[in-house]
């Protein structure tokens, strides 16, 4: 599953610029609808297009790999236990 790091990047930008960065500001600046940003921030595995990834990378000044990470759900379950440990 792809997990977006929107909250972390927003917090990093706010810290660097010493100000509050809101989803509304990101929406206004990028043209990405606020509801889409909320979905990205709150729903792991949200399905978004590369056009939105491009806009967010431009806003945060980052590469796609900094915006998204791959989490292999077959290795760990929601409690953080490896599947091979559960099966034994």
SESE-771623 format. One record per residue: residue in one letter; x, y, z of N, C-alpha, C in turn; residue number from 1. Coordinates in nm, 3 decimals. Example, Ala and Ser with C-alpha at 12.3 -4.5 7.8 and 13.67 -1.06 7.14 Angstrom:
A / 1.319 / -0.569 / 0.780 / 1.230 / -0.450 / 0.780 / 1.320 / -0.330 / 0.780 / 1
S / 1.285 / -0.225 / 0.708 / 1.367 / -0.106 / 0.714 / 1.290 / 0.003 / 0.787 / 2
This chain:
X / 0.085 / -0.117 / 0.000 / 0.000 / 0.000 / 0.000 / 0.090 / 0.124 / 0.000 / 1
X / 0.047 / 0.224 / -0.071 / 0.118 / 0.352 / -0.073 / 0.064 / 0.439 / 0.041 / 2
X / 0.154 / 0.493 / 0.121 / 0.115 / 0.582 / 0.230 / 0.172 / 0.720 / 0.198 / 3
X / 0.086 / 0.820 / 0.202 / 0.129 / 0.957 / 0.177 / 0.179 / 1.021 / 0.305 / 4
X / 0.284 / 1.099 / 0.294 / 0.346 / 1.165 / 0.407 / 0.307 / 1.314 / 0.412 / 5
X / 0.181 / 1.342 / 0.378 / 0.134 / 1.480 / 0.371 / 0.147 / 1.551 / 0.506 / 6
X / 0.107 / 1.486 / 0.612 / 0.113 / 1.548 / 0.745 / 0.257 / 1.580 / 0.784 / 7
X / 0.349 / 1.486 / 0.757 / 0.489 / 1.508 / 0.792 / 0.550 / 1.622 / 0.712 / 8
X / 0.521 / 1.625 / 0.581 / 0.575 / 1.732 / 0.497 / 0.516 / 1.868 / 0.535 / 9
X / 0.389 / 1.869 / 0.571 / 0.327 / 1.994 / 0.615 / 0.392 / 2.044 / 0.744 / 10
X / 0.414 / 1.954 / 0.838 / 0.478 / 1.991 / 0.964 / 0.622 / 2.039 / 0.941 / 11
X / 0.695 / 1.971 / 0.853 / 0.833 / 2.013 / 0.822 / 0.836 / 2.152 / 0.760 / 12
X / 0.744 / 2.178 / 0.666 / 0.739 / 2.310 / 0.601 / 0.702 / 2.418 / 0.703 / 13
X / 0.607 / 2.388 / 0.789 / 0.567 / 2.484 / 0.893 / 0.684 / 2.515 / 0.986 / 14
X / 0.759 / 2.412 / 1.022 / 0.875 / 2.431 / 1.111 / 0.983 / 2.515 / 1.041 / 15
X / 1.014 / 2.479 / 0.917 / 1.118 / 2.552 / 0.843 / 1.081 / 2.699 / 0.825 / 16
X / 0.955 / 2.724 / 0.796 / 0.912 / 2.861 / 0.768 / 0.858 / 2.933 / 0.891 / 17
X / 0.856 / 2.863 / 1.004 / 0.812 / 2.918 / 1.132 / 0.675 / 2.984 / 1.124 / 18
X / 0.581 / 2.906 / 1.068 / 0.444 / 2.954 / 1.056 / 0.352 / 2.834 / 1.042 / 19
X / 0.224 / 2.857 / 1.050 / 0.125 / 2.751 / 1.033 / 0.100 / 2.731 / 0.884 / 20
X / 0.102 / 2.606 / 0.840 / 0.068 / 2.571 / 0.703 / -0.057 / 2.483 / 0.710 / 21
X / -0.167 / 2.531 / 0.656 / -0.294 / 2.459 / 0.664 / -0.325 / 2.386 / 0.533 / 22
X / -0.417 / 2.290 / 0.541 / -0.463 / 2.224 / 0.420 / -0.529 / 2.323 / 0.326 / 23
X / -0.596 / 2.423 / 0.383 / -0.659 / 2.526 / 0.299 / -0.556 / 2.603 / 0.219 / 24
X / -0.443 / 2.636 / 0.282 / -0.335 / 2.705 / 0.210 / -0.279 / 2.617 / 0.099 / 25
X / -0.257 / 2.489 / 0.130 / -0.205 / 2.396 / 0.029 / -0.304 / 2.388 / -0.087 / 26
X / -0.433 / 2.379 / -0.055 / -0.536 / 2.371 / -0.159 / -0.536 / 2.497 / -0.245 / 27
X / -0.533 / 2.612 / -0.181 / -0.535 / 2.739 / -0.256 / -0.412 / 2.755 / -0.345 / 28
X / -0.296 / 2.715 / -0.295 / -0.171 / 2.732 / -0.369 / -0.157 / 2.633 / -0.483 / 29
X / -0.198 / 2.508 / -0.458 / -0.177 / 2.402 / -0.558 / -0.293 / 2.383 / -0.654 / 30
X / -0.412 / 2.424 / -0.612 / -0.530 / 2.399 / -0.692 / -0.589 / 2.261 / -0.669 / 31
X / -0.533 / 2.188 / -0.572 / -0.587 / 2.056 / -0.535 / -0.700 / 2.080 / -0.436 / 32
X / -0.815 / 2.020 / -0.461 / -0.932 / 2.041 / -0.376 / -0.901 / 2.000 / -0.232 / 33
X / -0.952 / 2.077 / -0.136 / -0.926 / 2.050 / 0.005 / -0.975 / 1.911 / 0.046 / 34
X / -1.086 / 1.866 / -0.009 / -1.138 / 1.733 / 0.023 / -1.041 / 1.624 / -0.022 / 35
X / -0.975 / 1.646 / -0.135 / -0.875 / 1.551 / -0.184 / -0.756 / 1.547 / -0.090 / 36
X / -0.712 / 1.663 / -0.045 / -0.600 / 1.669 / 0.050 / -0.637 / 1.600 / 0.181 / 37
X / -0.759 / 1.619 / 0.227 / -0.804 / 1.554 / 0.349 / -0.805 / 1.403 / 0.332 / 38
X / -0.849 / 1.357 / 0.215 / -0.850 / 1.213 / 0.187 / -0.708 / 1.157 / 0.188 / 39
X / -0.616 / 1.230 / 0.126 / -0.475 / 1.188 / 0.123 / -0.420 / 1.180 / 0.265 / 40
X / -0.452 / 1.280 / 0.346 / -0.398 / 1.287 / 0.482 / -0.458 / 1.183 / 0.576 / 41
X / -0.584 / 1.146 / 0.555 / -0.654 / 1.064 / 0.653 / -0.687 / 0.922 / 0.611 / 42
X / -0.666 / 0.888 / 0.484 / -0.702 / 0.754 / 0.437 / -0.580 / 0.687 / 0.373 / 43
X / -0.513 / 0.599 / 0.449 / -0.398 / 0.528 / 0.390 / -0.440 / 0.456 / 0.262 / 44
X / -0.356 / 0.463 / 0.162 / -0.386 / 0.397 / 0.036 / -0.476 / 0.477 / -0.055 / 45
X / -0.493 / 0.606 / -0.027 / -0.577 / 0.691 / -0.113 / -0.525 / 0.685 / -0.256 / 46
X / -0.615 / 0.681 / -0.351 / -0.580 / 0.670 / -0.492 / -0.586 / 0.808 / -0.556 / 47
X / -0.470 / 0.863 / -0.590 / -0.466 / 0.995 / -0.654 / -0.381 / 0.987 / -0.779 / 48
X / -0.402 / 1.080 / -0.870 / -0.330 / 1.081 / -0.996 / -0.195 / 1.149 / -0.987 / 49
X / -0.115 / 1.127 / -1.090 / 0.018 / 1.185 / -1.093 / 0.014 / 1.337 / -1.105 / 50
X / -0.094 / 1.393 / -1.158 / -0.105 / 1.539 / -1.165 / -0.108 / 1.599 / -1.025 / 51
X / -0.174 / 1.533 / -0.932 / -0.179 / 1.582 / -0.794 / -0.044 / 1.561 / -0.726 / 52
X / 0.019 / 1.447 / -0.751 / 0.154 / 1.423 / -0.697 / 0.247 / 1.533 / -0.744 / 53
X / 0.239 / 1.568 / -0.871 / 0.323 / 1.674 / -0.928 / 0.300 / 1.807 / -0.856 / 54
X / 0.175 / 1.844 / -0.836 / 0.143 / 1.971 / -0.769 / 0.194 / 1.973 / -0.625 / 55
X / 0.178 / 1.862 / -0.555 / 0.223 / 1.857 / -0.416 / 0.376 / 1.858 / -0.407 / 56
X / 0.443 / 1.790 / -0.500 / 0.589 / 1.793 / -0.501 / 0.640 / 1.934 / -0.528 / 57
X / 0.572 / 2.006 / -0.616 / 0.610 / 2.146 / -0.642 / 0.591 / 2.231 / -0.517 / 58
X / 0.480 / 2.213 / -0.448 / 0.450 / 2.293 / -0.328 / 0.554 / 2.268 / -0.219 / 59
X / 0.585 / 2.140 / -0.195 / 0.677 / 2.106 / -0.087 / 0.823 / 2.108 / -0.130 / 60
X / 0.849 / 2.120 / -0.260 / 0.986 / 2.118 / -0.308 / 1.052 / 1.983 / -0.283 / 61
X / 0.978 / 1.877 / -0.314 / 1.029 / 1.743 / -0.284 / 1.014 / 1.651 / -0.404 / 62
X / 1.072 / 1.533 / -0.394 / 1.059 / 1.428 / -0.493 / 0.941 / 1.338 / -0.455 / 63
X / 0.881 / 1.266 / -0.550 / 0.769 / 1.178 / -0.517 / 0.800 / 1.078 / -0.406 / 64
X / 0.923 / 1.030 / -0.400 / 0.962 / 0.935 / -0.295 / 0.961 / 0.996 / -0.156 / 65
X / 0.964 / 1.128 / -0.147 / 0.955 / 1.195 / -0.018 / 0.809 / 1.218 / 0.021 / 66
X / 0.721 / 1.220 / -0.077 / 0.578 / 1.241 / -0.055 / 0.507 / 1.110 / -0.023 / 67
X / 0.557 / 1.000 / -0.081 / 0.490 / 0.871 / -0.066 / 0.591 / 0.766 / -0.022 / 68
X / 0.542 / 0.668 / 0.055 / 0.622 / 0.552 / 0.091 / 0.540 / 0.427 / 0.066 / 69
X / 0.608 / 0.318 / 0.038 / 0.542 / 0.190 / 0.018 / 0.547 / 0.112 / 0.148 / 70
X / 0.431 / 0.066 / 0.193 / 0.421 / -0.018 / 0.313 / 0.373 / -0.154 / 0.268 / 71
X / 0.456 / -0.255 / 0.287 / 0.421 / -0.391 / 0.246 / 0.336 / -0.455 / 0.354 / 72
X / 0.206 / -0.461 / 0.328 / 0.112 / -0.515 / 0.426 / 0.126 / -0.666 / 0.444 / 73
X / 0.189 / -0.734 / 0.350 / 0.206 / -0.878 / 0.364 / 0.314 / -0.911 / 0.466 / 74
X / 0.398 / -0.814 / 0.499 / 0.505 / -0.838 / 0.597 / 0.457 / -0.810 / 0.738 / 75
X / 0.383 / -0.701 / 0.757 / 0.333 / -0.668 / 0.891 / 0.184 / -0.646 / 0.888 / 76
X / 0.118 / -0.683 / 0.997 / -0.025 / -0.655 / 1.008 / -0.042 / -0.524 / 1.082 / 77
X / -0.164 / -0.490 / 1.118 / -0.191 / -0.360 / 1.180 / -0.134 / -0.345 / 1.321 / 78
X / -0.102 / -0.455 / 1.388 / -0.040 / -0.447 / 1.521 / 0.112 / -0.444 / 1.512 / 79
X / 0.166 / -0.452 / 1.390 / 0.310 / -0.449 / 1.374 / 0.374 / -0.586 / 1.388 / 80
X / 0.293 / -0.691 / 1.395 / 0.344 / -0.826 / 1.408 / 0.370 / -0.882 / 1.270 / 81
X / 0.485 / -0.945 / 1.252 / 0.513 / -1.006 / 1.122 / 0.421 / -1.124 / 1.101 / 82
X / 0.372 / -1.139 / 0.979 / 0.280 / -1.248 / 0.946 / 0.338 / -1.384 / 0.979 / 83
X / 0.468 / -1.404 / 0.960 / 0.529 / -1.534 / 0.988 / 0.522 / -1.564 / 1.138 / 84
X / 0.526 / -1.460 / 1.222 / 0.515 / -1.480 / 1.367 / 0.374 / -1.521 / 1.406 / 85
X / 0.271 / -1.464 / 1.338 / 0.133 / -1.496 / 1.371 / 0.099 / -1.639 / 1.334 / 86
X / 0.156 / -1.688 / 1.225 / 0.120 / -1.819 / 1.177 / 0.179 / -1.931 / 1.259 / 87
X / 0.284 / -1.904 / 1.335 / 0.348 / -2.009 / 1.415 / 0.272 / -2.040 / 1.541 / 88
